[in-house]
Amino acid sequence: MRWDTPRAPGPGVGVPQEPVGHQAPRCFACGGPVSVGGLGVGGKTYHSNCFQCSACHQSIRGSFQPGEQGEALCEGCARARAPRCAGCSLAITGKYVSAENQTFHKECFVCASCRRPLSGQHNRDGDNLSCQACYERAHPPERCAKCGSAVRGRAMRTGGQTFHAECFTCCSCRREIDGPHFRTDDGAGYLCVGCQPRCSMCNETLGGKSFVRVDGA
């Protein structure tokens, strides 16, 4: 998720400009002298009829929006070019949020279920975005067989059970098991390679192999 500022600066307004001294300024658009009724915009002077929208080429009366290249756009063309909010489909001209390859008004970036503002972690649920709490109510996460908490991120699955990676530890040395493992005789836990029982004849670990237990051996 990313918070962004408007794609272009806020609206501008042409400032009426009168000649200073005896020399009339030149219109930035047509180059002709501006003797009366000129507009000052961004340090440049225009005839009132020469200050036009770069899209529709109509004279701009009142406020305007700078485009991505600094060109002037009338309010109508600025709205037509503005990105659309994925939440309400209206034009975005102020602050916006980018998330999941979509753009939202700040006030439209909310959970589709509880309608609360989304901040921090969120999830896509079909075509909608959901906060973590609502997503987990709709899609209950797996629970760790050892601690009972929801499993997110790294996990270990074995014997029909799911564990947090850090919870899947050897019941003998208590170290995290990351690789081959062996279930204890009583089925209550797991042993790492170093703690697995070994064959009395070849001294290799018994994990993953068929073996015979002989009383007294």
C-alpha positions in Angstrom: 0.0 0.0 0.0 1.3 3.5 -0.8 -0.1 6.9 0.2 0.4 9.5 -2.6 -0.1 13.1 -3.2 -2.1 14.4 -6.1 -0.7 13.6 -9.6 -0.6 17.3 -10.3 -0.5 20.5 -8.2 -3.7 22.0 -7.0 -5.9 24.2 -9.1 -4.4 27.5 -10.3 -6.1 30.8 -11.2 -4.9 33.3 -13.8 -4.0 36.7 -12.2 -5.2 39.8 -14.1 -2.1 41.6 -15.3 -1.7 45.2 -16.5 1.3 46.7 -18.4 4.1 48.0 -16.3 5.7 51.3 -17.4 5.5 52.1 -21.2 6.5 48.7 -22.5 3.7 46.1 -22.9 4.6 42.5 -22.0 4.4 39.9 -24.7 1.9 37.1 -24.7 3.6 33.8 -24.1 1.2 32.0 -26.5 1.0 34.3 -29.5 3.9 36.7 -28.9 1.8 39.8 -29.4 1.9 42.7 -27.0 -0.5 42.6 -24.1 -1.8 46.1 -23.6 -4.8 45.4 -21.5 -6.7 42.6 -19.9 -3.7 40.2 -19.7 -3.4 37.2 -17.4 -0.3 36.3 -15.4 0.2 32.6 -14.9 3.3 31.0 -13.6 5.4 34.0 -14.3 4.1 34.2 -17.9 1.7 36.7 -19.4 -1.1 35.8 -21.8 -4.0 37.5 -23.6 -7.1 36.4 -21.8 -8.2 34.6 -25.0 -4.8 33.0 -25.6 -4.7 31.2 -22.2 -6.3 28.0 -23.4 -6.7 24.4 -22.2 -4.1 22.2 -23.9 -6.7 19.4 -24.4 -9.9 21.1 -25.7 -8.1 24.4 -26.8 -10.9 26.5 -25.2 -10.1 29.7 -23.4 -9.8 29.0 -19.6 -12.1 31.2 -17.5 -11.4 30.8 -13.8 -9.5 28.0 -12.2 -7.4 25.3 -14.0 -5.3 22.2 -13.3 -1.7 21.8 -14.3 -1.2 18.5 -16.3 1.6 16.0 -15.9 3.8 18.0 -18.2 2.9 21.3 -16.6 0.4 22.2 -19.3 -2.8 24.0 -18.3 -6.1 22.0 -18.3 -9.5 23.3 -17.8 -11.5 21.8 -14.9 -13.6 19.6 -17.2 -10.6 18.1 -19.1 -8.7 17.7 -15.8 -11.5 15.6 -14.4 -11.8 13.6 -17.7 -8.0 12.8 -17.5 -7.9 12.0 -13.8 -7.5 8.4 -12.7 -10.7 6.7 -11.4 -11.2 5.5 -7.9 -11.6 1.7 -7.7 -14.0 2.2 -4.9 -16.5 4.8 -6.2 -15.4 5.1 -9.9 -15.2 8.9 -9.5 -12.2 11.0 -10.7 -9.3 11.4 -8.2 -8.0 14.9 -8.0 -6.7 14.9 -4.4 -4.8 12.5 -2.2 -5.0 8.9 -3.2 -3.9 5.4 -2.1 -2.3 2.9 -4.4 -2.8 -0.8 -3.5 -3.2 -4.1 -5.3 -2.5 -2.3 -8.6 -5.6 -0.1 -8.0 -6.1 3.6 -7.0 -8.5 4.8 -4.4 -9.6 8.0 -2.8 -8.3 8.1 0.8 -11.8 7.9 2.1 -12.7 5.0 -0.2 -9.9 2.8 0.8 -12.0 0.7 3.4 -12.7 -2.9 4.2 -15.5 -4.3 2.0 -17.1 -6.0 5.1 -16.8 -3.7 8.1 -16.3 -0.4 6.0 -13.5 0.7 8.4 -10.4 2.4 6.8 -7.7 0.0 5.8 -4.3 0.5 7.4 -1.5 -1.9 7.6 -2.1 -5.5 6.5 -5.1 -6.2 4.3 -6.1 -9.1 2.0 -7.8 -9.5 -1.3 -11.0 -11.5 -1.1 -12.3 -12.1 -4.6 -12.8 -8.6 -6.1 -12.8 -6.9 -2.7 -10.2 -5.8 -0.1 -10.7 -6.9 3.5 -9.0 -6.0 6.8 -7.2 -8.8 8.5 -9.9 -9.4 11.1 -12.7 -9.7 8.5 -10.7 -11.9 6.2 -9.9 -14.3 9.0 -13.5 -14.5 10.0 -14.4 -15.4 6.4 -11.4 -17.7 5.9 -10.3 -19.1 9.3 -6.5 -19.7 9.2 -4.8 -22.9 10.1 -3.9 -23.3 13.8 -0.6 -24.4 15.1 -0.8 -27.9 16.7 1.6 -26.8 19.4 0.6 -23.3 20.5 -2.9 -23.0 19.0 -2.3 -19.6 17.4 -3.1 -18.8 13.8 -0.3 -19.9 11.3 0.9 -17.1 9.0 4.1 -17.1 7.1 6.6 -20.0 7.5 4.9 -23.2 8.5 5.7 -26.9 8.8 3.1 -29.5 7.9 3.5 -33.1 8.8 1.4 -36.0 10.0 -1.8 -34.1 9.2 -0.8 -31.3 11.5 0.4 -27.7 11.0 3.0 -25.9 13.1 4.7 -22.5 13.1 8.2 -23.1 11.9 9.5 -22.0 15.3 7.1 -24.2 17.1 8.2 -27.4 15.3 11.0 -28.4 17.6 12.7 -31.5 18.7 11.2 -32.9 21.9 14.6 -34.0 23.1 17.1 -31.1 22.3 14.3 -28.4 21.9 15.9 -27.1 18.7 13.8 -26.1 15.7 13.5 -28.9 13.2 14.3 -27.9 9.6 14.6 -31.1 7.7 14.1 -34.9 8.3 12.4 -35.8 11.5 11.2 -38.8 13.4 8.0 -39.2 15.4 8.4 -40.5 18.9 7.2 -43.9 20.0 4.3 -42.4 21.9 3.4 -40.1 19.0 3.5 -37.1 21.3 6.3 -35.3 19.5 9.1 -35.3 16.9 12.9 -35.8 17.0 15.5 -34.1 14.9 18.1 -36.2 13.0 20.6 -35.9 15.8 18.2 -37.1 18.4 16.6 -40.0 16.4 17.1 -43.5 17.6 19.7 -45.5 15.7 20.0 -49.0 14.5 22.0 -51.2 17.0 23.8 -52.9 14.1 24.7 -50.1 11.5 24.2 -47.1 13.7 22.2 -45.3 11.0 19.1 -43.3 12.0 15.8 -45.1 11.8 13.7 -42.2 10.5 11.9 -43.1 7.2 12.9 -46.8 7.3 11.2 -49.9 8.4 12.7 -51.4 11.5 12.2 -54.2 14.0 12.4 -53.6 17.8 13.9 -56.4 19.8 13.3 -56.5 23.5 16.6 -55.9 25.3 18.4 -54.5 22.3 
